[in-house]
Amino acid sequence: MNFTEKAVIMNAKEMNRALKRMAHEIIEANKGIDNLVLLGVQRRGVSLARMLADAIRQVEGIEVPQGALDITFYRDDLSRLGPSPKVSSTEMPFDVNDKIIILVDDVLYTGRTVRAALDVIMDWGRPQAIRLAVLVDRGHRELPIRPDFVGKNVPTSQREIIKVRVKEFDEKLEVVVGEVGEA
Amino acid sequence: MILRSKDVLGLEDLAAEEILGVIDIASRFRAVFDRPVRSVPIMRGRTVVNFFHEPSTRTRISFELAEKRLSADIVNFSTATSSLSKGETLRDTAENLAAMKIDMLVIRHSSSGAARYLANVLACSVINAGDGAHEHPTQGLLDIMTMRQRLGDLRGRKVTIIGDISHSRVARSNIWGLTKLGAEVTVCGPPTMVPTGLDRLGVKVEYDLLRAVKDADALNVLRIQLERHASRSFPSNREYHRMYGISAEVVQKLKPEAFIMHPGPMNRDVEIASEVADGPRQVILDQVANGVAVRMALIYLLSGGDPGALAPAAA
């Protein structure tokens, strides 16, 4: 199985622009940043949450607290895929009770990751509200979940794969669409 | 896939990468204990049977907690309350359990090899919770996890195991695991309690306690099984303590950062002085917490999508 890249759908400049707009939308929707925290889904959601926090700081002058969420122990496909060999850490450096949590992920697809993430958060406490921010919404939802803040809507076929690349793991900033086929 | 076999029977069977992989996942489970909700839903709908054919408090409770924190369904039974006391064979009991569609069997048994025997006849995963004087892999893993938290990479680190090496499955699992990770293991105890041929396992044997511990980074102090020894292998508890007990005076001779482990239950003032057991060098309660996390990791990692796809452990 190998990944064949078909097109770049967001370059670094477009990604930064989208994140900046999302930051403004988040501030506006919440009438400021009181009580606001960003929670990235491991691993690229965490990088995007950090970029969103930077964009928010440029507007408001204040660093919004950030956390990281690993959903491995909340997955619903253990019986199909088996255990994961690698599990990332969950870091919750704040009390989630009564916070407004912006859940940040790279790609929204079936919605199952978000479902699992919501369950993780609930096991940490009772936030005032949870909102969803994703860089790419590619459709094909299997659960009644919708995003509140979207970088870009990208219609896809289910054979396609969207990859979000961030500096931390991929040494560049871009979103590409491609397909997986036999080598 | 971290574990290659469907069963965990001993650290002798595990490769270094498997040991490190389990400990890595265990550290993620350990973090779950600090949350308001201390369980995760990943094993919902899976059934684990805890079959204890020998008395145990800590290991049984630790397994039970691990399973509950993974949201598995669990059934406990022990010999006294089962048909084994009516003369049913171990194999018949286990096959009847398997026919009820269980996913995993945790077994503690007084006979060495009991876990492997069941692993070979049952399709479900088997975890050895201690078999005779053979192995106690989950104890070995939690000891190694505790050492790695303090020492990092164990290559070249010196670990001394003190006590009744002959009868100790804890010693055996520690020796297998630690040597695979490159630690330098020394065992120490009265000559009557140290078997011959240990050098073949790559460990050093030392009969003098102070010589055995002076360069050690970690001490693993074994429980003297008083019920087994009643005046056979050593003259008296007091004499054992004087020769091999970890007293405050012994602790003073250790490297300043060396720490002391004990698998429990402790015989205070026999293998370990009470003041040492309560002192700043011991990490015993940390071992207990790591024990639950390590068992969660093993149970999770054995919950493959298709158990048939995993090979049975090599005999």
Interface residues (C-beta under 8 A of the other chain):
Chain A: D70 T72 F73 Y74 R75 L78 S79 R80 L81 G82 P83 P85 K86 V87 S88 S89 T90 M92 D119 D123 W124 G125
Chain B: M1 I2 G21 D24 I25 R28 F29 A31 V32 R35 P36 V37 V40 P41 I42 M43 Y300 L301 L302 S303 G304 G305 D306
